[in-house]
């Protein structure tokens, strides 16, 4: 059976990889230079501007989309596994709302430079994570999963309220549009510099999640069972949640809040690969990358002015989620 | 040397004093101990202490001569397999993958199960008599099948000691008898087994020794056959016993 499943997963991986490569080529060639449509790859040699557009704008943005999608998809799969709950997503534990508040605060204070916005956003995303972990330890009831879920809910609501306060205080003409645009998520400013900013922490997060992917499956069991199998469930769950949140905090700090990827992609992947972390985590990374690359392609090309990426992923994600539910394809055992 | 030994264990929880008082027992290879008692008598606490999940207030648990509290969860899991009474299944894992999780103590945190682990998981499925369920989703199994699959996951640990919390509580008589038979076979192959139960028939049919817990204290340790002393049962369970009859599937161990 192992080999049968391996073959099925290999086929699925090759399919996802092939689709990713094809979409990447399409993504790089599609755009509005020199006219709306596809660049001719055979005439690139005669058009130095096209080469610059491709290498300086579209390529780093495509790689950014792949990285963003991989982080959100992979961390969503990990969160769903370690909390034994398919309805948890990657912005869980207050990370997304903390990041949004940090960025908004920076914009409100007039620090609109990339490092200021991304830096403050990153700091508040990690602060939200830390507060969630700390708060969950102060609760004296329930298991760790329930305590973390409740703490994450409270911290998300708290930072969401603070974000509302910042929006209320922001200048409606000069600051509010920037804040609103940031919270909708976008890859439009992604260049080599920003890519190099998010690459190291994102890679650390992705590598840790990949290395610990079977551990995530073990942590999906009841704590009494995983403890009996030799784990320290509370410590290991907190470590894996922090590793996943590190990646999410990094990409959110630069790209804004991009919702639904971490929730829906692992659901779809799980239908094909089964729930074992050994397959669902790497394939959710690949699936997330594919989903965000397609979404950003749509966001970039569909209209003359760009659509915020978060709107496209939310529309596609919500549709996919509704489809999964209506066809009773979602695994919801508890 | 005993595989697992409890010395004068005392245990309290916040707000509940003396859940266990001076409980001692010794579990040898190839032997089965049944722990009986009414709800709240301290059976699950005793099992959790023996599995290293809880720490005693006083007394100690020795695993092959080493104090349990000095061992890591992984070191314990290499020698003791513990099956909690109930277990929620978060996702519909295939049975083979589910049993493979029992290999966790043998695999370092950064590694994945290898061919040898798959072999051990398949062997455990065979030993538990559920090899035919290998490709099924664990969430699609009946309660009895799932219990045997969970026992298979314990066997995949290759631990030598098996602790089970009320292994037959959710099972019909036929499946309970299947579990009883399995425990009996495992003990014959040298495994040391201790289980808690309300099922007097199960204790009678498979256990070498039966221990009755009453308000955290041990009463009437001895042969399982002595369980049929009606006065002792009345003391332990607080109910009148008149006549006991067992399904014929339960056959006392020779």
Interface residues (C-beta under 8 A of the other chain):
Chain A: X1 X2 X5 X81 X84 X85 X86 X211 X212 X213 X214 X215 X217 X218 X220 X221 X222 X224 X225 X226 X227 X228 X229 X230 X231 X232 X236 X270 X274 X275 X276 X278 X331 X333 X334
Chain B: X51 X53 X72 X73 X74 X75 X76 X77 X78 X80 X81 X82 X83 X84 X87 X88 X89 X90 X91 X92 X93 X94 X96 X97 X101 X102 X104 X105 X107 X109 X110 X111 X112 X113 X118 X134 X135 X139 X157
